[in-house]
Amino acid sequence: MGTILASDGTRLHVEAEGQGLPVLLSGGLCTTHVNFAPQVAPLVAAGCRVVRWDYRGHGRSGVPLEPAAYTLEQVVDDLGRAAEVASRSEPVVLGGLSFGGLASLHFALRRPERVRALLLFGSGPGFKNPEAAARWQAQCDRTAEFLETRGLEAFVAGRSGRTVVGLEPELPEARAAAAAAIAQDPRGLALFARLVGGPARPVMDELGQIRVPVLVLVGELDEPYLRAADVLAAKLPHARKVVLAGAGHIANLERREAFDRALLDFLAGLPR
């Protein structure tokens, strides 16, 4: 494990394991690098260098309290610095859950030469429709207010927990993810939700520019993202869609074996 510095000096927590094909995994809003812990061993065994990291305001990364520190552009730049840990010269496979997928799409559009493939888990291209975008911003604002007033333990224990630890919170992997989530600073998460997650620019009209292979993976029970997965699969030129039976938003914990199999099969099929 270690720390790298963002362009504005914010500390970013990263963990790298293994050697080989560089794979960078980015979480969803209010989650930490611990959410992808179960995937490390199978990926390393398959010949990958696995890097997990925490966004600013998340996990073990720094928590700047100035609103100006929270922009999508800054977070995408942070992602690029984490990609340097995965590989300084070789293109990287970017994997992202929910917001992590959208951030990865933004990075792929900005730095296509640095991207080997994309793994989009329970994610979407953002909201192009103004009314839908406004509803999403309002939801992020409510999340921020909840975090500030009631705290992370209540957040993870409530309905929002299904987007952090999944539908089966008693699983050992989900318990570990929950403990890491509860240990976060709610101030940073609230700023991130309001100022980065909420207003994140959609990329719907730019998806055709992404020419790398893409795995679009969604849980059968992840209703808010089923339609988004269809859109991604239709508009990305080289996309493969996989729907995991019985899985919700946190498919990598809820249906770990099926998730890992789909992920490893996709990576094994990448052009060398």
JORAWO-V635998 format. One line per field, one symbol per residue. ss: DSSP state (H for helix, E for strand, C for the rest). psi: psi as a letter, one per 30 degrees, with the letter a starting at -180 (. if undefined). Layout:
BEGIN
ss: ???
psi: ???
END
This chain:
BEGIN
ss: CEEEECCCCCEEEEEEECCCEEEEEECCCCCCHHHHHHHHHHHHHCCEEEEEECCCCCCCCCCCCCHHHCCHHHHHHHHHHHHHHHCCCCCEEEEEECHHHHHHHHHHHHCHHHEEEEEEECCCCCCCCHHHHHHHHHHHHHHHHHHHHHCHHHHHHCHHHHHCCCCCCCCHHHHHHHHHHHCCCHHHHHHHHHHHHCCCCCCHHHHHHCCCEEEEEEECCCHHHHHHHHHHHHHCCCEEEEEECCCCCCHHHHCHHHHHHHHHHHHHCCCC
psi: laklklfgfkkkklkkkllbjkkkkkalkgllfffgeffeeeeefghljkkllklkflbgllikgkeffjleeeeeeeeeeeeeeekfekkkkkkkkceeeeeeeeeeeeiffgkelkjjjhllgljekeeeeeeeeeeeeeeeeeeeefleeeeefaeffffefafiffkeeeeeeeeeeffljfeeeeeeeefeeegkklgeffeffjglkkjjkkkegiefgeeeeeeeeefkehkkkkkjkgkbeiefeeieeeeeeeeeeeeffkk.
END
